[in-house]
């Protein structure tokens, strides 16, 4: 009788860094110019510094909380243990809301960008269809594996860096 053995590999550090870096840079590139367009330089810098301060300290607080839990503990488990069931529900709804808004922003912005790109190539593709196609492509990459996500993100992030230096 043959036995099947599986080996568990640890996740790639570079893959995690690329996924988080791509998310941060992508969200910033889509939203910051639009949001800060009417705020002028001083107020834009004040808002960015305040946002940086809040994100730094919330990240440090999450890190400190994670140090007291075993590897693999979920954010849900940590929140439930530290804040109780009621705040855990509020936290879950808040995270779901933020993820929904980010998904909407990425799909609508990518649809608009692809619509204008196709228009430059004399192809008439509606913005909604381009956004839907982009969402299907991203969903397919996510469905493949986390390794596919990290590789695709590394390619896109590398392209962003190259185009930054070329312009």
C-alpha positions as CSV (number, residue, x, y, z in Angstrom):
1,X,0.0,0.0,0.0
2,X,1.4,3.3,-1.0
3,X,1.4,6.2,1.4
4,X,1.0,9.8,0.3
5,X,3.2,12.2,2.1
6,X,2.9,16.0,1.8
7,X,5.5,18.5,2.7
8,X,4.4,21.8,4.1
9,X,6.4,24.7,2.7
10,X,6.6,28.1,4.4
11,X,5.2,31.0,2.6
12,X,7.6,33.2,0.6
13,X,8.7,36.4,2.4
14,X,9.3,38.1,-0.9
15,X,5.8,37.1,-2.0
16,X,4.2,38.6,1.1
17,X,6.2,41.8,0.7
18,X,5.3,42.1,-3.0
19,X,1.6,41.6,-2.3
20,X,1.5,44.1,0.5
21,X,3.7,46.6,-1.4
22,X,1.6,46.3,-4.5
23,X,-1.6,46.8,-2.6
24,X,-0.3,49.9,-0.9
25,X,1.3,51.5,-4.0
26,X,-1.7,50.6,-6.1
27,X,-4.3,52.1,-3.8
28,X,-2.1,55.2,-3.3
29,X,-1.7,55.7,-7.1
30,X,-5.4,55.4,-7.7
31,X,-6.8,57.4,-4.9
32,X,-4.4,60.1,-3.7
33,X,-4.3,62.3,-6.8
34,X,-8.1,62.3,-7.0
35,X,-8.7,62.9,-3.3
36,X,-6.0,65.5,-2.8
37,X,-6.6,67.5,-6.0
38,X,-8.6,70.3,-4.4
39,X,-6.8,70.4,-1.0
40,X,-3.6,72.2,-2.1
41,X,-0.1,71.3,-0.9
42,X,-0.2,72.1,2.8
43,X,-3.5,70.3,3.6
44,X,-2.5,67.4,1.4
45,X,0.8,67.0,3.3
46,X,-1.0,67.4,6.7
47,X,-3.5,64.7,5.7
48,X,-0.7,62.4,4.5
49,X,1.4,62.8,7.6
50,X,-1.7,62.2,9.9
51,X,-2.6,59.1,7.9
52,X,1.0,57.9,8.1
53,X,1.0,58.4,11.9
54,X,-2.3,56.5,12.3
55,X,-1.2,53.6,10.1
56,X,2.2,53.3,11.7
57,X,0.7,53.2,15.2
58,X,-2.1,50.8,14.3
59,X,0.4,48.5,12.6
60,X,2.6,48.5,15.7
61,X,-0.4,47.8,17.9
62,X,-1.4,44.9,15.7
63,X,2.2,43.6,15.8
64,X,2.2,43.8,19.6
65,X,-1.1,41.9,19.8
66,X,0.2,39.3,17.3
67,X,3.3,38.6,19.4
68,X,1.1,37.1,22.1
69,X,-0.7,34.6,19.9
70,X,0.5,31.4,18.1
71,X,1.4,31.5,14.4
72,X,-1.6,31.2,12.2
73,X,-4.1,33.0,14.6
74,X,-6.6,35.0,12.7
75,X,-7.4,38.6,13.1
76,X,-10.9,37.5,14.1
77,X,-9.5,35.4,17.0
78,X,-7.2,38.2,18.2
79,X,-10.0,40.8,18.1
80,X,-12.5,38.4,19.9
81,X,-10.0,37.7,22.7
82,X,-8.9,41.3,23.3
83,X,-12.1,43.2,22.7
84,X,-15.0,40.8,23.1
85,X,-17.7,39.4,20.8
86,X,-19.5,42.7,20.2
87,X,-16.5,44.6,19.0
88,X,-15.4,41.6,17.0
89,X,-18.7,41.8,15.0
90,X,-18.1,45.6,14.5
91,X,-14.5,44.9,13.4
92,X,-15.6,42.2,11.0
93,X,-18.3,44.5,9.4
94,X,-15.7,47.3,9.1
95,X,-13.2,45.1,7.4
96,X,-15.8,43.8,5.0
97,X,-16.8,47.4,4.2
98,X,-13.2,48.5,3.6
99,X,-12.5,45.5,1.4
100,X,-15.8,46.1,-0.6
101,X,-14.8,49.7,-1.2
102,X,-11.3,48.8,-2.2
103,X,-12.6,46.2,-4.6
104,X,-15.1,48.7,-6.1
105,X,-12.3,51.3,-6.5
106,X,-9.9,48.9,-8.2
107,X,-12.5,47.6,-10.6
108,X,-14.0,51.0,-11.5
109,X,-10.6,52.6,-11.9
110,X,-9.1,49.8,-13.9
111,X,-12.2,49.7,-16.1
112,X,-11.8,53.4,-16.9
113,X,-8.0,53.0,-17.5
114,X,-8.6,50.1,-19.8
115,X,-11.5,51.9,-21.6
116,X,-9.2,54.8,-22.4
117,X,-6.3,52.5,-23.4
118,X,-8.5,50.6,-25.8
119,X,-9.9,53.8,-27.2
120,X,-6.3,54.9,-28.0
121,X,-6.0,51.6,-30.0
122,X,-9.3,52.4,-31.8
123,X,-11.2,49.7,-30.0
124,X,-14.6,50.6,-28.6
125,X,-14.8,48.7,-25.3
126,X,-17.2,50.1,-22.7
127,X,-15.7,51.0,-19.3
128,X,-18.0,48.5,-17.5
129,X,-17.0,45.7,-19.8
130,X,-13.3,46.5,-19.4
131,X,-13.8,46.6,-15.6
132,X,-15.7,43.3,-15.7
133,X,-12.9,41.7,-17.8
134,X,-10.3,43.0,-15.4
135,X,-12.2,41.6,-12.4
136,X,-12.4,38.2,-14.1
137,X,-8.7,38.2,-14.9
138,X,-7.8,39.0,-11.3
139,X,-10.3,36.4,-10.0
140,X,-8.7,33.8,-12.2
141,X,-5.2,34.6,-10.9
142,X,-6.4,34.5,-7.3
143,X,-8.1,31.1,-8.1
144,X,-4.9,29.7,-9.4
145,X,-2.8,30.1,-6.2
146,X,-1.2,32.5,-3.9
147,X,2.1,31.9,-5.7
148,X,0.4,33.1,-8.9
149,X,-0.8,36.2,-7.1
150,X,2.6,37.0,-5.7
151,X,4.2,36.5,-9.1
152,X,1.7,38.6,-10.9
153,X,2.0,41.3,-8.3
154,X,5.8,41.2,-8.6
155,X,5.5,41.6,-12.4
156,X,3.1,44.6,-12.1
157,X,5.1,46.2,-9.3
158,X,8.3,45.8,-11.4
159,X,6.6,47.4,-14.4
160,X,5.5,50.3,-12.2
161,X,9.1,50.8,-11.0
162,X,10.4,50.6,-14.5
163,X,7.9,53.1,-15.9
164,X,8.5,55.4,-13.0
165,X,12.2,55.7,-14.0
166,X,11.4,55.9,-17.7
167,X,9.1,58.9,-17.4
